Amino acid sequence: MLRKRELLQIPVPECPEKEEGHGMANLHIVDGILNINIFSPERYLEYRFFSDGKNGIVYITEKDTWTTNQIREDWRIGGATLSKEELKKAKEFDNDFWMYHHSAENLISGYFGAKNARKRQKYENNKYKRIQRHIDAVPDPPADLPKFCDRYLFGRYSVLLPKGRKKTYTIHCLHCGHEKEVETPPKHKSGWECPHCKSQTTVYKQANLSAIREKDHICVFRRTRAAEIAVFAKIRRSYHKDMEPQYNYEPEYIVYKTEERTYRYKWWSTGYDADWIEAKWDYGKKTHLYTWNLKALFPKGLHGLNLTRLKGKGRYDIHRLLENAKTYPAAQQLFKIGCTSLAERIDLSDNPKGNSFMEITGVDPNYKPLFRKYDYGCEMAWKLQAIGIQLNEIQVQKLDAIHATGKQIKAALQYMTPQKLINYFHRQSRDLMDQDGTSINLYVDYIEMTERLNEHLEQKIDLTATIHRFPRNIKTAHDAVAAELKALINREKDNILKQMAEKYRREIQFAYRGLAVVFPSCAEDFVQEGTCLHHCVGSHPVYIEKQAEGKYLTVFIRKERALETPYYTATFYLNNDGIKLKECHGLHNKSAPDTVKAFLERYEEHLNKKMKKQQEAA
């Protein structure tokens, strides 16, 4: 064992004589301890390294500190060299000293690298054994899990068998196995109620039976003597010719909780390998919960929650729900009154530590029965806060069907009343199959673009008229106004570019050594230039926009004998002080040759003089 006080008692041999300007080192073994001392070129002691063959440690004399990190040699003077005999002695003492290291610093760093690599490998091996031990300890899924999934997760189906000898059709219910003969067969994928189990089923032809394939996610709690286990798995159901369901249970994530700590593992697969690894993050997916064993596992509930109430309720983020119940007492109360989604996402609410429904959600307590009945979450609370008025049950249901955030609703309320917003965007969401609040964003853009367009139109769009204020299809109306506004903006830019081109042609004509300048007079000129020379001046809108704003000056360089043929394109920075070259490119972004560079220097000098004279005259 390495004891620091005893190590410092080991005497330091005299500094060896070496070439001036280089570090020096010596090595010796005292009472089973290998000691390497490293001296600076000025012959004072810098480092002392000690090893007992199992571990190593370095004492930094200048800082009076200890470290087990690698030390680097000074690249300006080189490392402190050791003799071949000393290297051989170190190798015989411990195989982790590598003889091809000639400097003492590299020898010590290599030793630490080898020891650390060995420790890391040992740690990884132990961790892998522990993962395999925990995974092997996970019990098999409950025997009645397929029955639970059939009842609460998956749909109900029936099979239409071919016409028999009696010239009747037979419908076989896949849920209860009952068969019913009918003369008129139902259509493929139509609805049919089984007279035996009263299940509403979807009818499939026998030839299409293999097309019935369903999958979902489920969380199953298990317990062993050593741990409490939560298995998050993907479960699949399919049917074959024998009309018997086939279940496939695939664990994806496992929480293994012992008395000491909690371990998390996830199934990780790549194109060439698959195995269980430690997970850094929670599962995060919403899953169903298997509830038929919860009373036996948690008679008093888990974190104050009676999870059996989630039977057949749908998908929830089980881990997040339990963490919130553990952290916020209000989450337990919300769960007890049936507001499961609020309890699941209470950490996102306005005041998760609040005591009352209004403090937690920020909405009127009169909405509590609706939150309990429809299991609304924080998203609905944010919508109701944005609406700002009292709504009835039908209006709340319509508001729930609108996929929008509270911020989007507030933006739309600038242009309509809350009642109109609910009715209008409920219809838009239904007709446009809006799933991400796009219709509200389109409406706000539509109004803003229309107002901007009216500033330039003689015959303005009347936004007080219902047909314009609330178009039947907001996407179509938005795209039409956007196209018209874009055309208007392009016309305005073309007018500006045309005026600039006429001004420069009239005031600043320039030619030099067979080259001349051509000024673009519209956006189409930029596009044609970029297309012919295969560079970005035509495809990137910044050149046209900056030219119209007076921040860039883009000119086309032509040969005087071929003014219509693109040659090079130059862009200058333009300000009150003059112009300065930004870039110049030819075909396929080819750099300018010396002749073009000389031309640009003369042109820049010429234009700056002209602009200076104009400023002085003004």
C-alpha atoms as one frame of an Amber mdcrd trajectory, in Angstrom:
protein
   0.000   0.000   0.000   1.206   3.490  -0.846   1.270   5.784   2.190   2.133
   9.362   1.303   4.052  10.173   4.479   6.214   7.066   4.175   6.823   7.700
   0.452   8.246  11.159   1.101  10.730   9.567   3.516  12.381   7.690   0.637
  15.676   9.508  -0.059  16.176  11.350  -3.373  19.363  10.312  -5.244  21.553
  13.065  -6.626  20.555  14.656  -9.906  22.343  12.790 -12.728  24.710  14.628
 -15.050  23.125  15.066 -18.466  23.353  17.404 -21.434  22.501  20.996 -20.533
  19.066  22.247 -21.563  17.381  18.867 -21.022  15.429  17.382 -18.112  17.041
  14.669 -16.019  15.672  11.657 -14.135  16.775   8.652 -12.107  15.079   5.399
 -11.053  15.647   3.174  -8.034  13.757   0.597  -5.945  13.586   0.874  -2.155
  11.753  -1.694   0.026   9.525  -2.855  -2.822   8.668   0.707  -3.932   9.795
   1.890  -7.371  10.735   5.579  -7.318  11.348   7.817 -10.342  12.577  11.382
  -9.708  12.373  13.970 -12.490  14.529  17.098 -12.448  14.233  20.298 -14.488
  17.085  21.594 -16.711  17.908  23.936 -13.787  18.427  20.782 -11.641  15.585
  21.274  -9.177  13.212  18.397  -8.353   9.866  18.612 -10.235   8.131  15.240
  -9.831   8.454  12.123  -7.677   6.689   8.979  -8.887   6.034   5.979  -6.646
   4.615   2.525  -7.455   4.167  -0.685  -5.460   3.400  -2.752  -8.574  -0.347
  -2.388  -8.178  -0.905   1.360  -8.149   1.068   4.523  -8.833   1.043   8.123
  -7.620   2.931  11.330  -8.470   4.067  14.036  -6.052   4.386  17.536  -7.580
   7.024  19.269  -5.480   6.323  22.826  -6.647   2.598  22.647  -5.764   2.997
  20.211  -2.863   0.143  18.102  -4.229  -0.432  14.476  -5.253  -1.976  13.236
  -8.497  -2.666  10.061 -10.414  -3.001  11.849 -13.749  -0.618  11.575 -16.639
   2.223  14.111 -16.777   3.434  15.649 -20.017   6.967  16.304 -21.092   8.029
  19.816 -22.100   8.045  19.655 -25.925  10.431  22.607 -26.110  13.292  20.839
 -24.282  12.217  17.199 -24.553  11.597  14.740 -21.738  13.869  13.540 -18.971
  15.569  10.436 -20.407  16.259   7.174 -18.588  18.974   4.666 -19.395  18.240
   1.261 -20.923  19.185  -0.400 -17.620  16.653   1.762 -15.751  13.950   1.000
 -18.335  14.662  -2.714 -18.049  14.508  -2.514 -14.256  11.087  -0.779 -14.486
   9.805  -3.462 -16.897  10.928  -6.246 -14.544   9.210  -4.480 -11.626   5.826
  -4.169 -13.418   4.834  -5.237 -16.950   2.720  -2.099 -17.287   5.939  -0.100
 -17.788   6.586  -0.079 -21.555  10.228  -0.061 -22.630   9.700   1.860 -25.856
   9.070   5.039 -23.801  12.475   6.769 -23.525  11.454   9.742 -21.398  10.462
   9.409 -17.755   7.305  11.479 -18.320   6.093   9.185 -21.111   7.014   6.098
 -19.089   4.881   7.290 -16.154   2.016   8.415 -18.425   2.055   5.053 -20.207
   1.969   3.292 -16.840  -1.086   5.271 -15.736  -2.727   4.678 -19.129  -2.221
   0.901 -18.858  -3.460   0.746 -15.262  -6.493   2.923 -16.011  -7.339   0.868
 -19.106  -7.172  -2.287 -17.025  -9.398  -0.732 -14.358 -11.882   0.489 -16.964
 -12.028  -2.943 -18.551 -12.576  -4.543 -15.167 -15.318  -2.024 -14.391 -17.023
  -2.642 -17.754 -16.825  -6.419 -17.251 -18.349  -6.149 -13.789 -21.049  -3.796
 -15.082 -21.910  -6.167 -17.938 -22.140  -9.094 -15.510 -24.386  -7.043 -13.249
 -26.650  -6.088 -16.194 -26.928  -9.715 -17.268 -27.637 -10.785 -13.698 -30.422
  -8.223 -13.349 -31.935  -8.989 -16.744 -31.911 -12.730 -16.031 -33.682 -12.032
 -12.728 -36.637 -10.353 -14.456 -39.628 -12.744 -14.249 -41.519 -13.834 -17.334
 -44.598 -11.801 -18.237 -47.831 -12.717 -16.412 -49.688 -15.640 -17.906 -52.863
 -13.582 -18.270 -51.140 -10.650 -20.029 -52.518 -11.674 -23.489 -56.039 -11.743
 -22.032 -55.508  -8.278 -20.503 -54.216  -6.890 -23.807 -57.068  -8.470 -25.736
 -59.592  -6.810 -23.419 -58.063  -3.338 -22.936 -55.401  -2.664 -25.608 -56.325
  -4.180 -28.925 -59.370  -3.990 -31.152 -62.065  -6.614 -31.701 -62.250  -8.480
 -35.025 -64.300 -11.157 -36.740 -63.608 -13.312 -39.779 -65.929 -13.860 -42.728
 -65.598 -17.501 -43.811 -66.318 -18.584 -47.426 -69.822 -19.647 -48.473 -70.664
 -23.168 -47.325 -72.907 -25.892 -48.750 -75.982 -24.252 -47.305 -75.195 -21.224
 -49.416 -74.792 -19.145 -46.306 -71.784 -17.298 -44.911 -70.269 -17.877 -41.486
 -68.854 -15.082 -39.344 -66.358 -16.187 -36.688 -65.794 -13.809 -33.741 -62.105
 -13.754 -32.852 -62.874 -12.410 -29.376 -65.195 -15.124 -28.023 -65.002 -17.788
 -30.764 -68.744 -17.742 -31.456 -69.869 -18.381 -35.065 -72.950 -16.953 -36.738
 -74.428 -17.920 -40.117 -75.742 -15.085 -42.287 -77.210 -14.987 -45.756 -75.998
 -11.506 -46.667 -72.302 -11.091 -45.783 -71.033  -7.780 -44.374 -68.450  -5.903
 -46.405 -64.734  -6.262 -45.796 -63.605  -4.004 -42.864 -67.194  -3.080 -42.012
 -68.644  -3.207 -38.502 -70.497  -6.211 -37.036 -71.799  -6.913 -33.532 -71.256
 -10.387 -32.173 -74.606 -11.681 -30.796 -72.806 -13.768 -28.157 -70.317 -11.345
 -26.516 -71.950  -8.131 -27.808 -68.568  -6.907 -29.046 -68.405  -4.345 -31.838
 -66.014  -6.004 -34.276 -64.404  -5.215 -37.622 -65.011  -7.889 -40.243 -62.078
  -9.252 -42.277 -62.220 -11.803 -45.039 -60.437 -15.036 -44.231 -57.970 -14.420
 -47.059 -56.949 -11.126 -45.389 -56.634 -12.505 -41.874 -52.844 -12.029 -41.815
 -53.382  -8.280 -42.328 -54.644  -7.960 -38.747 -51.464  -6.839 -36.992 -51.494
  -4.589 -33.943 -48.833  -3.312 -31.578 -48.799  -1.173 -28.464 -46.673  -0.399
 -25.400 -47.362  -1.651 -21.906 -45.756  -1.333 -18.467 -45.696  -4.395 -16.212
 -44.607  -4.232 -12.546 -42.905  -7.319 -11.105 -41.206  -8.128  -7.821 -38.478
 -10.501  -6.741 -36.793 -11.022  -3.391 -34.016  -8.631  -4.347 -35.770  -5.900
  -6.311 -38.887  -4.156  -7.504 -38.976  -4.206 -11.320 -40.877  -2.194 -13.923
 -40.751  -3.595 -17.453 -41.704  -1.343 -20.368 -42.367  -3.567 -23.355 -43.728
  -3.560 -26.861 -46.449  -6.127 -27.375 -47.737  -7.294 -30.754 -50.755  -9.360
 -31.779 -51.303 -11.095 -35.098 -53.471 -13.884 -36.494 -52.672 -16.859 -38.680
 -54.725 -19.401 -40.586 -55.830 -21.234 -37.443 -57.481 -17.938 -36.312 -55.660
 -18.114 -32.972 -53.960 -14.902 -31.777 -50.158 -14.864 -31.607 -48.599 -12.507
 -29.019 -45.037 -11.235 -29.111 -43.693  -9.588 -25.921 -40.528  -7.482 -26.436
 -39.098  -5.658 -23.358 -37.527  -2.318 -24.309 -36.740  -0.681 -20.987 -36.343
  -2.034 -17.461 -36.227  -0.181 -14.138 -34.542  -2.411 -11.535 -34.975  -0.919
  -8.053 -33.093  -2.393  -5.090 -32.836  -1.112  -1.519 -29.522   0.583  -2.329
 -30.221   2.235  -5.679 -32.233   2.194  -8.911 -30.804   0.853 -12.181 -32.203
   1.612 -15.634 -31.540  -0.528 -18.688 -32.649  -0.211 -22.304 -32.487  -2.546
 -25.268 -30.025  -1.102 -27.769 -29.760  -2.467 -31.285 -27.674  -1.485 -34.293
 -27.208  -2.993 -37.724 -24.655  -5.485 -36.432 -25.259  -5.860 -32.676 -27.993
  -5.790 -30.019 -27.804  -5.983 -26.228 -28.960  -4.445 -22.956 -27.102  -1.322
 -21.841 -27.436   1.163 -19.005 -29.842   4.011 -19.785 -29.071   7.623 -18.907
 -32.630   8.877 -19.337 -36.112   7.766 -18.365 -38.275   5.766 -20.774 -40.358
   8.805 -21.730 -43.009   7.014 -23.808 -46.668   6.844 -22.874 -47.765   3.271
 -22.213 -50.688   1.246 -20.974 -50.380  -0.195 -17.472 -50.989  -3.832 -16.610
 -53.119  -3.588 -13.459 -54.217  -7.133 -12.591 -51.274  -7.726 -10.224 -51.011
  -4.271  -8.611 -53.164  -5.012  -5.551 -50.902  -7.927  -4.649 -47.690  -5.941
  -5.259 -48.755  -2.608  -3.719 -51.654  -3.117  -1.279 -51.321   0.478  -0.019
 -50.647   1.976  -3.435 -47.444   3.329  -4.936 -46.410   6.859  -3.873 -49.959
   7.410  -2.676 -51.535   6.368  -6.012 -53.998   3.539  -6.514 -52.754   2.610
  -9.987 -55.477   0.017 -10.536 -57.683   2.960 -11.563 -55.678   3.188 -14.805
 -57.109  -0.117 -16.065 -58.252   0.470 -19.627 -57.822   4.276 -19.315 -55.277
   4.594 -22.105 -51.616   5.550 -22.287 -49.734   7.580 -19.681 -46.116   8.382
 -18.913 -46.033   6.053 -15.897 -42.564   7.066 -14.713 -43.386  10.778 -14.847
 -46.695  10.218 -13.073 -44.964   8.393 -10.201 -42.178  10.970  -9.939 -44.690
  13.827  -9.766 -46.710  11.976  -7.117 -43.504  11.506  -5.144 -42.495  15.189
  -5.516 -45.801  17.110  -5.404 -48.578  16.207  -2.931 -51.068  17.967  -5.232
 -50.423  15.298  -7.894 -51.821  12.644  -5.528 -54.961  14.694  -4.946 -55.488
  15.304  -8.670 -55.099  11.586  -9.343 -57.659  10.722  -6.659 -60.304  13.011
  -8.195 -59.709  11.535 -11.675 -57.494  14.248 -13.246 -54.783  11.774 -14.248
 -53.351  13.826 -17.138 -53.009  16.868 -14.877 -51.225  14.766 -12.264 -48.951
  13.333 -14.961 -47.881  16.790 -16.202 -48.250  18.819 -13.010 -44.567  19.775
 -13.154 -45.436  21.905 -16.236 -48.368  23.703 -14.601 -48.294  27.315 -13.387
 -47.956  26.360  -9.730 -47.300  22.634  -9.117 -47.019  23.242  -5.370 -50.446
  24.886  -5.165 -53.150  23.627  -2.834 -56.284  24.283  -4.887 -57.361  23.454
  -8.446 -57.232  27.134  -9.447 -53.748  27.650  -7.965 -52.401  24.649  -9.871
 -54.056  25.199 -13.256 -54.805  28.925 -13.279 -58.410  28.329 -14.475 -61.835
  28.602 -12.832 -62.710  25.737 -10.432 -66.011  25.317 -12.332 -63.985  23.509
 -15.026 -62.933  20.771 -12.575 -65.811  18.379 -13.513 -64.859  18.679 -17.214
 -61.190  18.022 -16.464 -62.267  14.945 -14.506 -64.738  13.753 -17.145 -62.479
  14.150 -20.209 -59.123  13.824 -18.406 -57.741  17.098 -19.760 -54.125  18.060
 -19.112 -52.079  21.238 -18.828 -52.584  22.005 -22.526 -56.294  22.576 -21.952
 -55.552  24.771 -18.929 -53.282  26.963 -21.077 -55.983  27.239 -23.759 -58.628
  28.267 -21.230 -56.274  30.865 -19.754 -55.751  32.321 -23.238 -59.498  32.371
 -24.056 -60.242  34.332 -20.887 -64.029  33.790 -20.759 -66.318  31.152 -19.258
 -67.166  28.336 -21.696 -69.809  25.624 -21.651 -69.066  21.921 -22.129 -69.622
  21.922 -25.922 -67.324  24.905 -26.384 -64.643  23.256 -24.243 -64.859  20.115
 -26.380 -64.467  22.197 -29.549 -61.514  24.027 -27.990 -59.915  20.679 -27.180
 -60.227  19.652 -30.845 -58.246  22.742 -31.903 -54.560  21.827 -31.972 -53.009
  25.083 -30.809 -51.009  26.525 -27.935 -52.127  29.302 -25.624 -49.682  31.656
 -27.330 -51.211  30.950 -30.748 -54.731  31.510 -29.403 -53.737  34.885 -27.916
 -52.305  35.956 -31.275 -55.551  35.031 -33.080 -57.737  36.819 -30.510 -56.455
  40.149 -31.863 -58.704  39.605 -34.892 -61.822  37.860 -33.536 -63.893  37.137
 -30.439 -63.280  33.990 -28.340 -66.591  32.428 -29.468 -65.770  33.052 -33.132
 -62.264  31.644 -32.647 -63.596  28.395 -31.213 -66.227  27.881 -33.929 -64.039
  28.995 -36.836 -60.880  27.026 -36.011 -62.832  23.962 -34.925 -64.226  23.827
 -38.454 -60.777  24.509 -39.972 -59.151  21.793 -37.839 -61.844  19.336 -38.909
 -61.736  20.216 -42.627 -57.929  20.627 -42.972 -57.028  17.700 -40.673 -54.924
  20.195 -38.704 -52.748  18.381 -36.148 -50.207  21.025 -35.121 -52.011  24.372
 -34.971 -51.077  25.313 -38.534 -54.468  26.859 -39.304 -54.124  29.516 -36.563
 -50.634  30.457 -37.733 -51.899  30.651 -41.311 -54.778  32.899 -40.261 -52.545
  35.390 -38.421 -50.166  35.490 -41.412 -53.133  35.897 -43.768 -54.477  38.967
 -41.914 -51.035  40.592 -41.624 -50.216  39.998 -45.306 -53.629  41.290 -46.393
 -53.167  44.498 -44.398 -49.722  44.948 -45.901 -51.085  44.278 -49.389 -53.857
  46.845 -48.934 -51.236  49.550 -48.435 -50.293  49.209 -52.129 -53.629  48.359
 -53.755 -56.066  50.864 -55.203 -58.970  48.410 -54.882 -58.395  47.126 -51.350
 -59.478  43.806 -49.868 -62.358  44.500 -47.486 -61.469  42.705 -44.252 -64.773
  43.720 -42.680 -66.580  41.408 -45.107 -67.082  37.920 -43.675 -65.895  36.191
 -46.846 -62.505  37.934 -46.532 -62.286  38.117 -42.735 -63.054  34.422 -42.249
 -62.292  32.551 -45.498 -63.818  29.105 -45.812 -60.418  27.489 -46.445 -57.696
  29.426 -44.673 -54.859  27.595 -46.408 -56.132  28.424 -49.897 -56.752  32.072
 -48.943 -53.337  32.343 -47.276 -51.491  30.926 -50.299 -53.348  33.252 -52.699
 -52.535  36.393 -50.682 -48.932  35.237 -50.186 -48.473  34.787 -53.946 -49.968
  38.229 -54.693 -47.843  39.919 -52.017 -44.708  38.203 -53.283 -45.438  39.417
 -56.816 -45.957  42.955 -55.487 -42.696  42.881 -53.537 -40.852  41.569 -56.602
 -42.305  44.396 -58.710 -41.191  46.938 -56.135 -37.692  45.463 -56.064 -37.554
  45.451 -59.863 -38.500  49.149 -59.924 -35.750  49.948 -57.414 -33.205  47.874
 -59.333 -34.226  49.507 -62.597 -33.790  53.004 -61.157 -30.396  52.104 -59.694
 -29.241  50.621 -63.013 -30.324  53.704 -64.959 -28.564  55.967 -62.458 -25.271
  54.059 -62.622 -25.413  53.759 -66.431 -26.008  57.500 -66.706 -23.470  58.672
 -64.130 -20.817  55.949 -63.862 -19.828  54.317 -67.128 -16.627  52.282 -66.853
 -14.486  50.152 -69.190 -10.830  49.066 -68.872  -8.592  46.833 -70.971 -11.381
  45.146 -72.911 -13.690  44.677 -69.901 -16.863  46.625 -69.058 -19.527  46.757
 -66.326 -23.192  45.831 -66.872 -25.742  46.725 -64.164 -28.671  44.344 -63.403
 -32.002  46.081 -63.867 -34.359  43.428 -62.406 -34.429  40.238 -60.347 -34.567
  38.145 -63.525 -31.106  39.461 -64.486 -29.698  38.003 -61.240 -31.363  34.644
 -61.928 -30.037  34.432 -65.491 -26.529  35.396 -64.351 -26.506  32.726 -61.636
 -27.952  30.105 -64.006 -25.392  30.754 -66.756 -22.368  30.860 -64.418 -23.667
  28.167 -62.008 -23.190  30.170 -58.828 -25.537  31.437 -56.109 -26.114  35.067
 -57.106 -29.443  34.111 -58.688 -30.604  31.429 -56.266 -29.790  33.216 -52.994
 -32.264  36.055 -52.327 -29.787  38.023 -50.194 -28.102  39.530 -53.266 -31.342
  40.952 -54.662 -32.583  42.128 -51.249 -29.311  43.817 -50.274 -29.076  45.442
 -53.712 -32.591  46.858 -53.346 -31.798  48.082 -49.825 -28.628  49.820 -51.021
 -26.266  47.695 -48.925 -24.724  45.687 -51.797 -23.701  46.624 -55.300 -23.635
  43.584 -57.581 -22.341  44.174 -61.131 -21.798  41.893 -64.103 -18.357  42.009
 -65.709 -18.410  41.495 -69.477 -15.951  41.510 -72.317 -16.531  44.605 -74.415
 -16.872  42.573 -77.578 -19.540  40.308 -75.948 -21.624  42.366 -73.548 -24.474
  39.827 -73.555 -22.322  36.868 -72.491 -21.819  36.362 -68.697 -18.148  36.386
 -67.701 -17.646  37.263 -64.014 -19.932  38.549 -61.245 -18.652  40.963 -58.584
 -20.362  42.086 -55.382 -19.268  45.137 -53.386 -20.199  46.359 -49.933 -21.934
  49.718 -50.387 -22.138  52.467 -47.755 -21.684  56.225 -47.404 -17.884  55.915
 -47.433 -17.849  54.158 -50.798 -17.584  50.591 -51.999 -15.365  47.682 -51.011
 -15.071  44.370 -52.866 -16.838  41.457 -51.166 -16.395  38.678 -53.729 -15.962
  37.939 -57.399 -16.753  34.594 -59.046 -16.913  33.190 -62.530 -18.138  29.908
 -63.959 -18.693  27.344 -61.156 -17.395  29.864 -58.569 -14.030  30.136 -60.295
 -11.765  32.772 -58.741 -11.012  35.927 -60.692  -7.789  35.980 -62.784  -5.266
  38.800 -62.506  -6.825  40.744 -65.407 -10.230  40.798 -63.687  -8.637  41.667
 -60.319  -6.846  44.635 -61.895 -10.112  45.715 -63.510 -11.954  45.534 -60.160
  -9.255  47.578 -58.408  -9.560  50.332 -61.039 -13.360  50.185 -60.919 -13.429
  50.416 -57.118 -11.048  53.382 -57.189 -13.042  55.075 -59.960 -16.428  54.619
 -58.246 -15.145  55.791 -54.856 -13.836  59.008 -56.444 -17.188  59.623 -58.160
 -19.124  59.054 -54.935 -16.788  61.349 -53.000 -17.259  64.157 -55.536 -21.038
  63.723 -55.386 -20.980  63.972 -51.587 -18.806  67.105 -51.677 -21.089  68.696
 -54.255 -24.124  67.922 -52.135
